[in-house]
């Protein structure tokens, strides 16, 4: 489609003189260049040469926790692949809800991303009555990254040496035994509440603004118990500052082969894993989504990346945009049942 001023030029009845002929070539060249730019603009999803500036990768948790580690591993590799900085932006609040609300309201230009987590996308819709976003309507799902179990840990000063010991201690203390989490609705929170529900015990929840600060206090003895992510808990377990008692997955973790699953340690049927991925505001052009999803797939297929996640207790868990969307829809339904069964509410 030629611009209006060029169309008007050709629609005027006139005879071109030899002196005017060069202008015809200039106009045709201008039209061709404009059409070429418009084609490139459309193919890049409305963003020529995407990306042409740094990308913001926001997460709703504090530095030092599992989400932060995952974001920095993927973000660093993505920065190399895109030849643009991927800036990690930590906004810890309300189990990721504040950050998710900010991204949901950001321009759909491909430069604002959110680290999607089980808690933020699948649990919060049932936990909070007034979320600043809709998990399914307000986002474009790009790709899933990893899945990982949590691990039940206690401070070495705690008398419990097994999962059954923790259950007995909780019953003896009548609900006064406390556990730390990354915040209300976080993976540490709903994993612990599922444990309490199946073990028929009550514990006191101590929410923090991120898994990192929570782990520091548990390792320091301020709080006795936590369901920590293996990614963030491994350094504390290796140094002896935390004692692992059981992993939350259906099978033992390769990172902690001597630690039993909670199900085999005395709570039959217990299983809880968490996942992390990437979402963007709804309406991001498909070429941009395809580009990012493809780059993430390449990153996760690299053996050194797989090995790094495996040493942290995480498994690569890539999903395309469509599969990720379908998966989250099922996860929302699953965790709604858990929230209703345990009575967890944030407001």
C-alpha positions as CSV (number, residue, x, y, z in Angstrom):
1,X,0.0,0.0,0.0
2,X,1.6,3.3,-1.1
3,X,1.4,6.3,1.2
4,X,-1.4,8.9,0.3
5,X,1.0,11.6,-0.9
6,X,2.5,9.2,-3.5
7,X,-0.9,7.9,-4.6
8,X,-2.1,11.5,-5.1
9,X,1.0,12.2,-7.2
10,X,0.2,9.5,-9.6
11,X,-3.5,10.3,-9.7
12,X,-2.9,13.8,-10.9
13,X,-3.4,14.1,-14.7
14,X,-0.2,15.5,-16.0
15,X,2.5,14.9,-18.5
16,X,6.0,14.3,-17.1
17,X,8.7,16.3,-18.7
18,X,12.2,15.0,-19.0
19,X,13.1,17.3,-16.1
20,X,10.5,15.7,-13.9
21,X,11.5,12.1,-14.7
22,X,14.2,11.8,-12.0
23,X,11.5,12.6,-9.4
24,X,9.6,9.5,-10.5
25,X,12.5,7.3,-9.6
26,X,12.9,9.0,-6.3
27,X,9.3,8.4,-5.4
28,X,9.4,4.8,-6.4
29,X,12.5,4.3,-4.3
30,X,10.9,5.9,-1.3
31,X,7.8,3.8,-1.7
32,X,9.9,0.6,-2.0
33,X,11.9,1.5,1.1
34,X,8.8,2.3,3.1
35,X,7.2,-1.0,2.0
36,X,10.3,-2.9,3.0
37,X,10.4,-1.3,6.4
38,X,6.7,-2.0,7.0
39,X,7.3,-5.6,6.1
40,X,10.2,-5.9,8.5
41,X,8.2,-4.1,11.2
42,X,5.4,-6.6,10.8
43,X,7.7,-9.6,10.8
44,X,9.4,-8.5,14.0
45,X,6.0,-8.3,15.7
46,X,5.8,-4.5,15.4
47,X,9.3,-4.1,16.8
48,X,11.9,-3.6,14.1
49,X,15.2,-5.6,14.8
50,X,13.8,-6.9,18.1
51,X,15.2,-6.6,20.6
52,X,16.7,-3.1,20.2
53,X,16.9,-2.3,23.9
54,X,17.3,-4.0,27.3
55,X,14.6,-6.4,28.5
56,X,13.2,-6.3,32.0
57,X,12.8,-9.6,33.7
58,X,10.7,-9.1,36.9
59,X,10.1,-11.5,39.7
60,X,8.0,-11.2,42.8
61,X,10.5,-12.5,45.3
62,X,13.6,-11.4,47.0
63,X,17.2,-12.1,45.9
64,X,18.8,-15.3,47.1
65,X,15.8,-17.6,46.7
66,X,15.1,-20.3,44.1
67,X,13.1,-17.9,41.8
68,X,16.0,-15.5,41.8
69,X,18.5,-18.2,41.0
70,X,16.4,-19.6,38.1
71,X,15.8,-16.1,36.7
72,X,19.5,-15.3,36.7
73,X,20.5,-18.5,35.1
74,X,18.0,-18.2,32.3
75,X,18.2,-14.4,32.1
76,X,22.0,-14.5,31.7
77,X,21.8,-16.9,28.8
78,X,19.0,-15.1,27.2
79,X,21.0,-11.9,27.3
80,X,23.8,-13.6,25.4
81,X,21.3,-15.0,22.8
82,X,19.5,-11.7,22.2
83,X,22.7,-9.5,22.4
84,X,20.8,-7.2,24.8
85,X,20.9,-6.9,28.6
86,X,18.2,-8.8,30.5
87,X,17.8,-6.8,33.7
88,X,16.6,-8.8,36.7
89,X,14.1,-6.7,38.7
90,X,13.2,-8.2,42.2
91,X,9.8,-6.9,43.5
92,X,9.0,-9.1,46.6
93,X,5.4,-8.7,47.8
94,X,2.3,-10.8,48.2
95,X,3.8,-14.0,46.7
96,X,4.5,-12.4,43.4
97,X,1.2,-10.7,43.0
98,X,2.5,-7.1,43.0
99,X,5.1,-7.9,40.3
100,X,2.5,-9.9,38.3
101,X,0.1,-6.9,38.4
102,X,2.8,-4.6,37.2
103,X,3.7,-6.8,34.2
104,X,0.0,-7.3,33.4
105,X,-0.3,-3.5,33.0
106,X,3.0,-3.1,31.1
107,X,3.1,-2.4,27.3
108,X,2.8,-5.5,25.2
109,X,6.0,-4.6,23.3
110,X,8.1,-7.6,24.2
111,X,10.4,-5.8,26.7
112,X,8.7,-6.7,30.0
113,X,8.7,-10.3,31.3
114,X,7.7,-12.0,34.5
115,X,9.1,-15.0,36.1
116,X,5.9,-17.1,36.4
117,X,5.8,-19.4,39.4
118,X,3.4,-22.0,40.7
119,X,2.3,-19.7,43.5
120,X,1.9,-16.6,41.4
121,X,0.0,-18.1,38.5
122,X,-1.8,-21.2,39.9
123,X,-2.2,-20.7,43.7
124,X,-2.8,-17.0,44.1
125,X,-6.1,-17.0,42.1
126,X,-7.6,-19.1,44.9
127,X,-5.7,-17.5,47.8
128,X,-6.5,-13.9,47.1
129,X,-9.9,-12.5,46.5
130,X,-8.7,-9.3,44.8
131,X,-5.7,-10.0,42.7
132,X,-4.5,-7.2,40.4
133,X,-4.4,-9.6,37.5
134,X,-6.1,-12.6,35.9
135,X,-3.7,-15.5,35.4
136,X,-5.3,-16.6,32.1
137,X,-6.5,-13.3,30.6
138,X,-3.8,-10.8,31.4
139,X,-0.7,-12.7,30.2
140,X,1.0,-14.3,27.2
141,X,2.6,-17.5,28.2
142,X,6.0,-17.8,26.6
143,X,7.8,-20.9,28.0
144,X,8.2,-23.0,31.1
145,X,11.7,-23.5,32.5
146,X,12.1,-26.0,35.3
147,X,10.3,-28.0,38.0
148,X,11.7,-28.9,41.4
149,X,10.6,-30.3,44.7
150,X,10.9,-28.7,48.1
151,X,12.7,-30.3,51.0
152,X,11.6,-30.3,54.7
153,X,14.5,-28.9,56.7
154,X,15.0,-28.1,60.4
155,X,17.6,-26.2,62.3
156,X,20.2,-28.6,63.9
157,X,19.0,-27.6,67.4
158,X,15.5,-29.1,66.7
159,X,15.2,-32.6,68.2
160,X,13.4,-34.0,65.2
161,X,15.5,-36.4,63.1
162,X,12.8,-37.6,60.8
163,X,9.5,-36.6,59.2
164,X,7.6,-38.5,61.8
165,X,9.5,-36.7,64.6
166,X,8.4,-33.4,63.1
167,X,4.8,-34.6,63.2
168,X,5.1,-35.8,66.8
169,X,6.7,-32.5,67.8
170,X,4.0,-30.5,66.1
171,X,1.3,-32.5,68.0
172,X,3.1,-32.1,71.3
173,X,3.4,-28.4,70.9
174,X,-0.2,-28.0,70.0
175,X,0.3,-25.8,66.9
176,X,3.0,-23.7,68.3
177,X,5.8,-25.2,66.2
178,X,6.5,-22.6,63.6
179,X,7.7,-22.8,60.0
180,X,9.1,-20.1,57.7
181,X,8.1,-19.3,54.1
182,X,8.8,-16.9,51.3
183,X,5.4,-15.3,52.0
184,X,1.7,-16.0,52.0
185,X,0.8,-18.2,49.1
186,X,4.4,-19.0,48.3
187,X,5.5,-22.5,47.4
188,X,7.0,-22.9,50.9
189,X,3.6,-22.0,52.4
190,X,1.2,-24.1,50.4
191,X,3.6,-27.1,50.5
192,X,3.7,-26.9,54.3
193,X,0.0,-26.5,54.5
194,X,-0.6,-29.6,52.3
195,X,1.8,-31.4,54.7
196,X,-0.1,-30.3,57.7
197,X,-3.4,-31.3,56.1
198,X,-2.3,-34.8,55.3
199,X,-0.4,-35.3,58.5
200,X,-3.3,-33.9,60.5
201,X,-1.2,-31.4,62.4
202,X,-1.2,-27.6,62.9
203,X,1.9,-25.4,62.7
204,X,2.3,-21.6,62.9
205,X,3.2,-19.9,59.7
206,X,5.9,-17.2,59.7
207,X,5.9,-15.5,56.3
208,X,8.9,-13.6,54.9
209,X,9.4,-11.4,51.9
210,X,11.3,-14.0,50.0
211,X,12.8,-17.5,50.4
212,X,16.3,-16.0,50.9
213,X,15.5,-14.1,54.1
214,X,13.4,-17.0,55.4
215,X,16.3,-19.5,54.9
216,X,18.7,-17.2,56.7
217,X,16.5,-17.1,59.8
218,X,15.9,-20.8,59.8
219,X,19.7,-21.5,59.4
220,X,20.2,-19.0,62.2
221,X,17.7,-20.8,64.5
222,X,15.1,-18.0,64.7
223,X,12.5,-20.3,63.1
224,X,12.8,-24.1,63.5
225,X,11.2,-25.5,60.3
226,X,10.9,-24.7,56.6
227,X,9.9,-26.4,53.4
228,X,12.8,-25.0,51.4
229,X,13.4,-25.3,47.7
230,X,16.4,-27.6,47.1
231,X,18.0,-24.9,44.8
232,X,18.3,-22.4,47.7
233,X,18.6,-24.9,50.5
234,X,21.5,-27.1,49.3
235,X,24.3,-24.7,50.5
236,X,22.9,-24.7,54.0
237,X,22.4,-28.4,54.0
238,X,26.0,-29.1,52.8
239,X,27.4,-26.8,55.5
240,X,25.4,-28.5,58.2
241,X,23.3,-25.4,59.1
242,X,20.1,-27.2,58.1
243,X,19.1,-30.8,58.4
244,X,17.1,-32.3,55.5
245,X,14.3,-34.7,56.5
246,X,12.2,-35.3,53.4
247,X,11.7,-34.2,49.8
248,X,8.2,-33.3,48.5
249,X,8.4,-35.1,45.1
250,X,7.1,-38.5,44.4
251,X,10.6,-39.8,43.9
252,X,13.9,-39.1,45.7
253,X,15.9,-36.2,44.3
254,X,19.2,-37.0,42.6
255,X,20.6,-34.0,44.5
256,X,19.7,-35.6,47.8
257,X,19.7,-39.3,47.2
258,X,19.9,-40.2,50.9
259,X,16.9,-38.1,51.9
260,X,13.6,-40.0,51.7
261,X,10.4,-38.6,50.1
262,X,7.9,-37.4,52.6
263,X,5.5,-40.0,51.3
264,X,7.9,-42.9,52.1
265,X,8.9,-41.2,55.4
266,X,5.4,-41.5,56.8
267,X,2.8,-39.3,54.9
268,X,1.3,-41.5,52.2
269,X,0.1,-39.7,49.1
270,X,2.0,-36.6,49.7
271,X,3.6,-34.9,46.6
272,X,4.2,-31.3,45.7
273,X,6.5,-29.9,43.1
274,X,6.9,-26.3,41.9
275,X,7.7,-24.8,38.5
276,X,9.0,-21.6,37.0
277,X,8.6,-20.1,33.5
278,X,8.2,-16.9,31.6
279,X,5.1,-14.8,30.8
280,X,4.6,-11.4,29.2
281,X,1.6,-9.0,29.0
282,X,-1.4,-10.2,27.0
283,X,-1.2,-9.1,23.3
284,X,2.6,-9.5,22.7
285,X,3.0,-10.1,19.0
286,X,3.4,-13.8,18.1
287,X,6.8,-13.4,16.3
288,X,8.2,-12.0,19.5
289,X,6.8,-14.9,21.6
290,X,8.1,-17.4,19.1
291,X,11.6,-15.8,19.2
292,X,11.8,-15.9,22.9
293,X,10.3,-19.3,23.3
294,X,12.8,-20.7,20.7
295,X,15.7,-19.1,22.5
296,X,14.6,-20.5,25.9
297,X,14.3,-24.0,24.3
298,X,17.9,-23.7,23.1
299,X,19.1,-22.5,26.5
300,X,17.4,-25.4,28.3
301,X,18.7,-28.0,25.8
302,X,22.3,-27.0,26.5
303,X,23.9,-29.8,28.6
304,X,25.8,-27.4,30.8
305,X,22.5,-25.7,31.7
306,X,20.8,-29.0,32.4
307,X,23.7,-30.0,34.6
308,X,23.6,-26.8,36.5
309,X,19.9,-27.1,37.3
310,X,20.3,-30.8,38.2
311,X,23.0,-30.0,40.8
312,X,20.5,-27.6,42.3
313,X,17.8,-30.2,42.4
314,X,15.8,-28.8,39.5
315,X,14.8,-30.5,36.2
316,X,14.5,-28.6,32.9
317,X,10.8,-28.5,32.0
318,X,10.4,-26.7,28.7
319,X,6.9,-26.1,27.3
320,X,5.8,-24.0,24.3
321,X,3.4,-21.1,24.7
322,X,0.3,-23.2,24.0
323,X,1.3,-26.1,26.1
324,X,2.3,-23.8,29.0
325,X,-1.1,-22.1,28.9
326,X,-3.0,-25.4,29.0
327,X,-0.8,-26.6,31.8
328,X,-1.4,-23.5,34.0
329,X,-5.1,-23.9,33.4
330,X,-4.9,-27.4,34.9
331,X,-2.6,-26.2,37.7
332,X,-5.1,-23.5,38.8
333,X,-7.8,-26.2,39.1
334,X,-5.5,-28.5,41.1
335,X,-4.4,-25.9,43.6
336,X,-7.9,-24.5,44.1
337,X,-8.8,-27.9,45.5
338,X,-5.8,-27.7,47.9
339,X,-6.6,-24.2,49.1
340,X,-10.2,-25.2,49.8
341,X,-9.2,-28.3,51.6
342,X,-6.6,-26.6,53.8
343,X,-8.5,-23.3,54.4
344,X,-5.6,-21.2,53.2
345,X,-6.6,-17.6,52.5
346,X,-4.6,-14.5,52.2
347,X,-7.4,-12.0,52.8
